[in-house]
Amino acid sequence: MIWRWGIGLILALCVAAAARAQPVTSPDRSNPLRTEVLDALRPTIQAETGGPVSFVVGTINVMGEWAYVGATPVRRDGRPIDWRATKFKQDFEDDVFSGLVLALLRRDAKGWAVVDFVIGPTDVYWLNWVEKYKLPEALFAAP
């Protein structure tokens, strides 16, 4: 029984090491991968903000099947979102709202899907994802 646990631990460590060894890329505007990731995120953020959005991207990193986005959503015409007209009104008025979107996505056979996201964080929220999903901090680093 103990040897099974030991083998399982060794396999888990190998998988974690392999994930950490993957390179992190930051696809630029001309890269279709960037469009795929942002298009997968868009419906989630539109539902939260009550209208169509585009993103002013600060960070977009991809590592294997994982992607991290740190961006400011704006309306499709480039206007800032009026946070007072959203469910984030109180946080915005209390000045505890950054206006940023942080998102973690994962790719599977069907494409990219949002795993977790936060709108308006005022702390280093992605540290939660490092722990929860056992991801390396390099995925979340600014390019």
Summary of the structure (lengths in Angstrom):
residues: 143
radius of gyration: 17.4
end to end distance: 45.2
largest distance: 61.5
contacts: 381
relative contact order: 0.17
helix: 40%
strand: 28%
